[in-house]
Amino acid sequence: AGTISSCEEVRNIMASELKEVSSVRIFDGDQKVFTHKSDVCKCTMKFGIFLPPQASEGKVPVLYYLSGLTCTHENFVTKGGGQRLATEKGIIIVCPDTSPRGVDIEGDNDGWDFGTGAGFYVDALEDKWKTNYNMYSYVTKELPALIEEAFPAQPGNKSITGHSMGGLGALNCAIKNPGMYKSVSAFAPICHPMACPWGQKAFSGYLGPEGPTWEEYDPCKLVETYDGPPLDILIDCGKADGFYEKKQLLPEDFVQACAKKGVPVALHMRSGYDHSYYFIATFIEDHMKHHALYLCK
């Protein structure tokens, strides 16, 4: 057998392992689901991808959407309502899963807020989890490389958004990688994980005792040292969100941290709205237009 001698060959191998699971026509585009073997997570991963009609004529920008706790690739695909706007603007939407699956780690299905469906978009450091739970590297490196190789995606022209745990992931990916994403937004994100029960549980399990490693995945800490192109951050959160009321989200902490650093952030607190996809579907148009300003220049 021959050896792999270039990154191009690696990407070709990645693309060849793609398997289409489903495809449906919507708003003149194609909503598809694929599986592939992930070297980063050491398992088969699944993602959804919406290909707008413009993608049949040439390469187009990409928006990555990261889902929240208990979710899969499917939640935004079926309930988010982004496809119409993606067709209008000519943007691919990629929806990865929220964790590795089927990896048979003891305890990974014991709770809804840790383990399966709750990867928190970190690269785990604890021995039990570090082989598979590398969702940060998956969504920032492996998956984008695959998307740009196998689909009509404009290289490097991408933005990121997400909901709840996925909103945390979106903020972290953008702030930790200056210039990688053209824009970032979030729906009801976990903004200060070091200070909330969800984050403390996840970080203790994946990263170990509290310390500098926690700060590597806390937007309130990361933004303090941000040194990159201007970030125009858009956040929406419902005032009737029970998790906001229980101090799991703490968006004001992030706004305060951004103000100290001079990073612009728009936080819209929406009266009467909760944490659900009804909330996301209501304001997805605002977020799509926000990203289109930067992706479709």
C-alpha positions in Angstrom: 0.0 0.0 0.0 1.2 3.5 -0.8 1.7 6.2 1.8 -0.3 9.5 2.1 2.1 12.2 1.0 0.0 15.4 1.1 -2.8 17.2 2.8 -4.7 17.0 -0.5 -4.6 13.2 -0.4 -5.8 13.3 3.2 -8.8 15.5 2.2 -9.6 13.2 -0.7 -9.7 10.2 1.6 -12.0 12.1 4.0 -14.4 13.0 1.2 -14.4 9.5 -0.2 -15.7 8.2 3.2 -18.8 10.5 3.1 -22.0 8.6 3.0 -25.3 10.4 2.2 -28.1 9.4 4.6 -30.9 11.6 3.3 -31.8 14.4 0.9 -34.9 16.5 0.6 -35.8 19.6 -1.5 -36.6 22.8 0.4 -36.7 26.4 -0.9 -35.1 25.3 -4.2 -32.1 23.9 -2.3 -31.2 20.5 -0.9 -31.2 19.6 2.7 -28.9 16.6 3.1 -27.5 14.5 5.9 -24.1 12.7 5.8 -22.0 10.4 7.9 -18.3 10.1 7.9 -15.4 8.6 9.9 -13.9 11.1 12.2 -10.2 10.8 13.0 -10.6 13.5 15.7 -13.5 11.9 17.5 -12.5 8.3 16.6 -16.1 7.4 15.6 -18.7 7.9 12.9 -20.0 11.4 12.9 -23.2 12.8 11.3 -23.9 16.3 10.1 -26.6 18.1 8.2 -25.9 20.4 5.3 -28.2 22.8 3.4 -27.0 23.5 -0.2 -28.7 26.5 -1.7 -29.4 26.7 -5.4 -26.4 28.9 -6.0 -24.2 26.1 -4.9 -25.0 24.3 -8.2 -23.3 27.2 -10.1 -20.2 27.8 -8.0 -18.7 28.0 -4.6 -20.6 29.9 -1.8 -20.0 30.9 1.8 -20.7 28.7 4.8 -22.5 29.2 8.1 -21.8 26.7 10.8 -24.6 26.2 13.4 -23.7 24.5 16.7 -26.7 23.0 18.6 -27.2 22.8 22.3 -27.5 20.2 25.1 -29.4 16.9 24.2 -29.6 18.0 20.5 -28.2 16.4 17.4 -27.6 17.7 13.8 -31.3 17.5 13.2 -32.8 20.1 15.5 -31.9 23.2 13.5 -32.5 21.4 10.2 -36.1 20.6 11.1 -37.0 23.5 13.4 -34.6 26.4 12.9 -36.1 27.9 9.7 -32.8 29.0 8.2 -33.1 27.4 4.8 -35.3 30.1 3.2 -32.9 32.8 4.1 -29.9 30.7 3.1 -31.5 30.3 -0.4 -32.1 34.1 -0.5 -28.5 34.9 0.4 -26.7 32.0 -1.2 -25.2 30.4 2.0 -24.5 26.8 2.9 -25.6 25.9 6.4 -23.7 23.1 8.2 -25.1 21.5 11.3 -22.7 19.1 13.2 -23.7 16.8 16.0 -23.2 17.8 19.6 -20.9 15.0 20.7 -19.4 11.7 19.6 -21.8 8.8 19.7 -21.5 5.1 20.1 -18.1 5.3 21.7 -19.0 3.2 24.7 -17.5 5.2 27.6 -18.8 4.4 31.0 -21.1 7.1 32.2 -21.5 8.9 28.9 -25.3 8.4 29.0 -25.9 8.9 32.7 -27.1 12.5 32.4 -28.5 14.9 29.8 -26.0 17.7 30.5 -22.7 15.7 30.2 -21.5 13.0 27.9 -23.6 12.0 24.9 -25.3 15.1 23.4 -23.3 17.4 25.6 -19.7 17.6 24.2 -19.5 21.4 25.1 -17.3 21.9 22.0 -14.1 21.4 24.0 -11.1 19.1 23.5 -11.2 16.9 26.6 -8.1 16.5 28.7 -9.2 13.9 31.2 -8.0 10.4 30.3 -11.5 8.9 30.2 -12.8 11.4 27.6 -9.8 12.7 25.7 -9.8 10.0 23.0 -13.2 10.8 21.7 -14.5 14.1 23.1 -12.6 16.5 20.9 -15.5 18.5 19.5 -13.5 21.8 19.4 -11.0 20.4 17.0 -13.8 18.7 15.1 -15.8 21.8 14.4 -12.9 24.2 13.8 -10.5 21.9 11.8 -11.7 18.5 10.7 -15.3 19.3 9.6 -14.4 22.5 7.8 -11.6 20.8 5.9 -14.1 18.1 4.8 -16.8 20.6 3.8 -14.4 22.7 1.7 -13.1 19.5 0.0 -16.3 17.7 -0.7 -18.8 20.6 -1.3 -18.9 23.9 -3.2 -17.8 25.9 -0.2 -15.7 29.1 -0.6 -12.4 28.4 1.2 -12.1 30.4 4.4 -15.3 32.3 3.9 -17.3 31.1 6.9 -19.2 32.3 9.9 -20.5 30.6 13.0 -23.6 30.7 15.2 -25.2 28.4 17.8 -27.8 27.9 20.5 -27.2 27.5 24.3 -24.2 25.2 24.6 -23.7 25.7 20.9 -23.8 29.5 21.4 -20.9 29.0 23.9 -19.1 27.0 21.3 -19.7 29.6 18.6 -18.3 32.4 20.8 -15.3 30.3 21.8 -14.5 29.2 18.3 -14.6 32.8 17.0 -12.7 34.4 19.8 -10.0 31.7 20.1 -9.3 31.9 16.3 -9.1 35.6 15.3 -9.9 35.9 11.6 -11.1 32.4 11.1 -14.8 33.4 11.0 -16.2 36.5 9.3 -18.9 36.9 11.9 -20.4 35.3 15.0 -23.8 35.2 16.6 -25.5 33.2 19.3 -29.0 32.3 20.6 -29.2 32.2 24.4 -25.5 31.2 24.8 -23.9 29.9 27.9 -21.7 33.0 28.2 -19.8 32.5 31.5 -19.4 28.7 31.9 -16.9 29.0 34.8 -19.6 30.7 36.8 -22.6 28.5 36.1 -23.6 24.9 37.1 -23.7 23.6 33.5 -20.2 24.8 32.7 -18.7 23.8 36.1 -20.0 20.2 35.7 -18.8 19.9 32.1 -15.4 21.5 32.6 -14.7 19.4 35.7 -15.5 16.3 33.8 -13.7 17.0 30.5 -10.9 19.3 31.6 -10.2 18.5 35.2 -9.9 20.8 38.2 -10.6 24.5 37.8 -7.7 26.4 36.5 -6.2 27.9 33.3 -7.6 25.1 31.1 -11.1 26.3 32.0 -10.3 29.8 30.9 -9.5 28.5 27.4 -13.2 27.8 26.9 -14.8 30.7 28.7 -15.8 33.6 26.4 -15.7 36.1 29.4 -12.0 35.2 29.9 -11.0 34.7 26.3 -12.3 38.2 25.2 -10.0 39.8 27.7 -7.0 39.0 25.5 -8.7 39.1 22.1 -6.3 40.6 19.6 -7.6 40.2 16.1 -9.9 41.7 13.4 -13.0 43.5 14.6 -15.7 41.2 15.8 -19.3 42.2 15.4 -21.1 39.9 17.9 -24.9 39.4 17.9 -26.7 37.7 20.8 -30.4 37.1 21.3 -31.8 35.8 24.6 -35.4 35.4 25.9 -36.4 37.2 29.0 -38.7 34.3 29.8 -35.9 31.7 29.4 -35.9 29.6 32.5 -32.2 28.9 32.1 -31.5 32.6 32.0 -33.5 33.0 35.2 -31.4 30.2 36.8 -28.2 32.0 36.0 -27.0 29.4 33.5 -26.5 31.8 30.6 -25.2 35.1 32.2 -25.1 37.2 29.0 -24.6 40.4 30.9 -21.2 39.1 32.2 -20.0 38.7 28.6 -21.3 42.1 27.6 -19.4 43.6 30.5 -16.2 41.8 29.5 -16.5 42.9 25.9 -17.1 46.5 27.0 -13.8 46.4 29.0 -11.9 45.2 25.9 -13.8 47.4 23.4 -15.2 44.4 21.5 -18.7 45.4 20.0 -21.5 43.1 21.1 -25.3 43.6 20.6 -27.4 41.8 23.2 -31.1 41.7 22.5 -33.3 40.6 25.5 -36.6 39.4 24.0 -39.6 39.8 26.2 -41.8 36.7 26.5 -39.4 34.3 24.7 -38.0 31.2 26.2 -35.1 28.8 25.3 -36.9 26.8 22.6 -36.7 26.6 18.8 -39.8 28.8 18.6 -37.5 31.6 19.9 -34.8 30.7 17.4 -37.2 30.5 14.4 -38.5 33.9 15.3 -35.1 35.6 15.2 -33.2 33.5 12.7 -33.8 36.1 10.0 -31.9 38.7 12.0 -29.0 36.4 12.4 -28.9 35.2 8.8 -28.9 38.9 7.7 -26.1 39.6 10.2 -23.9 36.9 8.7 -24.8 37.8 5.1 -23.3 41.3 5.6 -19.9 39.7 6.1 -20.1 36.5 4.0 -21.7 37.9 0.9 -19.7 41.0 0.2 
